[in-house]
Amino acid sequence: MDARFDMFANEIAVKFAKRFANAAMVIHQSPLPSSTQELVSLRASQINGCGWCIDMHTKEAAAAGETAVRLNLVAAWRESTVFTEAERAALALAEEGTRLADAHQGVSDETWEAVRKHYDDDQIAALVALVSLINAANRMAVIVHQRGGSYEPGMFAAALG
């Protein structure tokens, strides 16, 4: 199935995408480790079934040196040994922050305490913003049927030039 709408060919969508990318740049330049950023983005995208974002974040993470083992285990992070306690806290926040409708409590106190234990205020601000931003990106891509498979590392940044 082809995309319903080309978000990179519409003037309003491109204006929005540039502002969206500027927000993402704030997170990218934050002290939150880039590997954590990619893992969180990947996990939220898996939950939301966003092929475009899964493709993008898997390839961007691999290009930045993330291992295939860790990328392949993100969906089953609780049942693996390859993630740090800090990464596990971030992945739990990503899941609970993504599955708001599934969990009446939103983000649990236990998860929040784990995040507070491993991240400082600037990293937490970036993490909360990241979970929000990736969920918005997932929704846009799923709505227009932006399919995964053709993404190349750096492609998003180049498209917004």
Residue, then its C-alpha position, 0 to 999 in steps of 0.5 A: m500500500d502506498a502512502r496516503f499523503d506525502m508529508f514531505a511534498n506539502e507546504i504546510a506539512v513541511k513547515f510543521a516538520k521543520r518545527f517538529a525537527n527543531a523540537a527534536m533537535v532540543i532533545h538530540q542536543s540534551p544530556l540524555p544519552s543518544s543511545t537511550q533516545e534511539l531505544v526509547s523512540l524505537r520502543a514507542s514506535q514498536i508499540n504504535g506499529c509505526g513502520w516508518c519510525i521503526d525503520m528510521h530509529t533502527k537504522e539511525a541507532a545502528a549507524a551510531g554504533e548500536t548493536a544488532v543484539r540490543l536492537n533486536l531485543v528492544a521489544a523484549w527488554r524485560e526478558s533480556t540482559v543487555f540493557t542497563e538499569a537506566e535504559r530499563a527505566a527509560l524503556a519502562l517510561a516509554e511504554e507507560g507513557t505510550r500506553l496511556a489508554d491501556a493503563h489508567q494510572g499513566v506512568s507508575d510511581e515505581t517507574w517514575e522513581a526508577v527514572r529519578k534514580h538514574y537521570d537528572d532533571d535535564q535528562i528527565a525533561a528530555l526523556v518526557a519530551l521525547v516520549s511525547l514527540i515520538n508518539a506524535a511522530n508515530r501517529m502522523a506516519v501511521i495516519v498517512h500510511q508512511r511505510g518503513g523499509s526505504y529509510e536511509p540514515g540521515m534521510f530525515a535531516a536531509a529532507l528538512g534541509 
